Amino acid sequence: MTAFASKPFPWAEAMRFGFGVLRLAPREFWAMTPRELAQAIVAVRGVVAAPLDRAGLDELLRRFPDHDAGVTP
């Protein structure tokens, strides 16, 4: 397996969302492309932001410290 190997498509999660949340009939679900399903998920759940990484956290801590400079907590 190379560093660029892709993950398999998450069919179980896709089916749970398609059948359980969208309430699609099997014929409707299997007629969708993965891109169509992805857009339906975004329509229901909204765009998912990437998780905050360490650099992002450090930047937030720098911009918004827990205390004011010169004030003893």
Kinemage of the C-alpha trace (Angstrom):
@kinemage 1
@onewidth
@group {chain A} dominant
@subgroup {mainchain}
@vectorlist {calphas} color= white
{ca met a 1} P 0.000 0.000 0.000
{ca thr a 2} L 1.437 3.367 -0.984
{ca ala a 3} L 1.186 6.667 0.859
{ca phe a 4} L -1.294 7.830 -1.792
{ca ala a 5} L -3.620 4.832 -1.606
{ca ser a 6} L -7.242 5.867 -1.307
{ca lys a 7} L -9.654 4.554 1.266
{ca pro a 8} L -12.468 2.309 0.101
{ca phe a 9} L -15.814 3.999 -0.393
{ca pro a 10} L -17.792 3.929 2.900
{ca trp a 11} L -20.779 2.003 1.548
{ca ala a 12} L -22.204 1.085 4.974
{ca glu a 13} L -22.321 4.722 6.082
{ca ala a 14} L -23.675 5.819 2.705
{ca met a 15} L -26.484 3.264 2.872
{ca arg a 16} L -27.357 4.213 6.451
{ca phe a 17} L -27.629 7.852 5.426
{ca gly a 18} L -29.458 7.181 2.176
{ca phe a 19} L -32.003 4.763 3.604
{ca gly a 20} L -32.248 6.033 7.183
{ca val a 21} L -31.921 9.807 6.873
{ca leu a 22} L -32.943 10.573 3.307
{ca arg a 23} L -35.531 7.751 3.353
{ca leu a 24} L -34.639 6.758 -0.200
{ca ala a 25} L -36.034 3.614 -1.762
{ca pro a 26} L -33.330 1.144 -2.812
{ca arg a 27} L -33.934 1.919 -6.495
{ca glu a 28} L -33.445 5.665 -5.839
{ca phe a 29} L -30.345 5.119 -3.699
{ca trp a 30} L -28.585 2.834 -6.167
{ca ala a 31} L -29.420 5.182 -9.057
{ca met a 32} L -27.467 8.011 -7.371
{ca thr a 33} L -23.824 8.674 -8.070
{ca pro a 34} L -21.482 9.093 -5.083
{ca arg a 35} L -21.271 12.815 -5.932
{ca glu a 36} L -25.053 13.158 -5.872
{ca leu a 37} L -25.157 11.396 -2.509
{ca ala a 38} L -22.391 13.656 -1.190
{ca gln a 39} L -24.356 16.748 -2.198
{ca ala a 40} L -27.492 15.366 -0.532
{ca ile a 41} L -25.489 14.846 2.667
{ca val a 42} L -24.222 18.443 2.518
{ca ala a 43} L -27.794 19.663 1.948
{ca val a 44} L -28.920 17.926 5.141
{ca arg a 45} L -25.876 18.303 7.404
{ca gly a 46} L -24.141 21.354 5.979
{ca val a 47} L -20.491 21.662 5.080
{ca val a 48} L -18.187 19.996 7.574
{ca ala a 49} L -15.198 22.092 8.527
{ca ala a 50} L -11.797 20.477 8.835
{ca pro a 51} L -10.773 19.782 12.432
{ca leu a 52} L -8.591 22.370 14.102
{ca asp a 53} L -4.912 21.466 13.875
{ca arg a 54} L -2.168 22.490 16.315
{ca ala a 55} L -1.077 25.495 14.236
{ca gly a 56} L -4.665 26.763 14.147
{ca leu a 57} L -5.013 26.334 17.907
{ca asp a 58} L -1.723 28.164 18.530
{ca glu a 59} L -2.932 31.035 16.340
{ca leu a 60} L -6.218 31.284 18.255
{ca leu a 61} L -4.356 31.239 21.580
{ca arg a 62} L -2.071 34.015 20.345
{ca arg a 63} L -4.976 36.150 19.100
{ca phe a 64} L -7.286 35.487 22.040
{ca pro a 65} L -5.270 34.823 25.195
{ca asp a 66} L -7.079 33.613 28.314
{ca his a 67} L -6.072 36.761 30.194
{ca asp a 68} L -5.231 40.380 29.435
{ca ala a 69} L -1.582 41.397 29.350
{ca gly a 70} L -0.517 42.930 32.644
{ca val a 71} L -3.501 41.621 34.592
{ca thr a 72} L -2.966 38.919 37.177
{ca pro a 73} L -5.516 36.133 36.717
